[in-house]
Amino acid sequence: MSTTLPLERATTRARAQNTLQREHHDPEYGILVAIVALAAIGILMVYSSSAMKAYLARDNPFLIVGPQIQWAAVGVLAMVVMMRLDYRWLRVVSVPLFLLAMVGLALVFVPGLGVVVGGSARWLLIGPLPAFHPAEFMKLALVVYLAHWFAKRGTSTRGLWGGTLPFLVIAAPVVVLVLLEPDLGTSSVLAFTAFTMFFLAGANVLHLVGLGAAAVPAVALLFLQSYQMDRIAAWLDPWRHASGLGFQSVQGYLALALGGVFGAGLGESRLAGGLFLPNASNDFIFAIIGEEFGLIGAGLVIVLFLAFAYLGIRTSLGAPDTFGALLAAGITCWICIQAFVNIAVVVGLIPVTGIPLPFVSAGGSSLIISFAAVGILLSVSRETVEKGTWNDAPADRGRGNGRAYLPGPRRRTVAPRTTRRA
């Protein structure tokens, strides 16, 4: 017995020395600052772009911005909750979350449940609940599920039968359902986000290029409708269609031009309240920002999104496991791709498509889901590996492992913990 006790103590000390401790630290506050700033700008600009129109229509200048403030409060609450939750629990609910999102996308085609907006069945209305956009929920559900699926697949992601074809089976129905609404803008965001995550997870580049080359003509032949082709024609020469489909683009250009460098000032828009600019508080809110705050104000919005992109990528690179890395990368790519598409439409880089500017445009579904996604990103950032720290998250990431195009976090050897003698 006397020889057994020292042996047990030695074993305990050895285990204590080799035990890795999960280390929580403060979240990436830069992400929080960028997102809160964008949301604050959004509330201000939604009021500026909608107050006069709402007053003339309903005698209530707060008709649109009032609910926007409420949705922002709910979104901040969702962000705080998700930030405090260990992001690894999302792996448990990733499958039911994805299936629930698929059901939501299918229900918009059911008469009595789907609400047709602008000729598209995009919104879901169930009983007394507010109308909800299932495609927004699908963005988050798809990112979570793909991050879990890729992390579970490991090196088989590079194979045709183990990676590329199963990925296509997962992503294609999602994109097709959204295309059938039809919603080309949202389906593009979903497709680009999924493809980006597939690449980062270690996809075979030849397979990825082949999928992209086949997808573009397939969508053009099977899903593009006549009015969408007319939009492309109006985009190529909006001044020729200035009284028709090119009207919105031309008015957006005029708003940006009138803003100049410093802008006309808050509430001084000549396109006041969206009276001459359709969807001024939604899809084309960036044009109002450019008119009232000029190149400086519009540039500030772009800088905030660039800062978010940089900090999100840094969080992904420092994540302690593959799931966290892909989750952070997917959320960052989704929000930044959507922001790029919205701004590109306003400045004329791509044809007009209805898609909101994250955190800035009016809309409850987009705002709440985006805030929840940022909360998950902040949860990952609480466990990123910093210089001189370590943790006990699954160490399934490393350099040159042929698995994912995401480098593993740098780890340093630190002094082992000491334990008190019995």
Secondary structure, 3 states (H helix, E strand, C coil): CCCHHHHHHHHHHHHHHHCCCCCCCCCCHHHHHHHHHHHHHHHHHHHHHHHHHHHHHHCCCCCCHHHHHHHHHHHHHHHHHHHHCCHHHHHHHHHHHHHHHHHHHHHCCCCCCEEEECCEEEEECCCCCCCECHHHHHHHHHHHHHHHHHHHHHHHHHCHHHHHHHHHHHHHHHHHHHHCCCCHHHHHHHHHHHHHHHHHCCCCHHHHHHHHHHHHHHHHHHCCCHHHHHHHHHHHCHHHHCCCCCHHHHHHHHHHHHHCCCCCCCCCCCCHHHCCCCCCCCCCHHHHHHHHHHHHHHHHHHHHHHHHHHHHHHHHHHCCCHHHHHHHHHHHHHHHHHHHHHHHHHHCCCCCCCCCCCCCCCCHHHHHHHHHHHHHHHHHHCCCCCCCCCCCCCCCCCCCCCCCCCCCCCCCCCCCCCCCCC
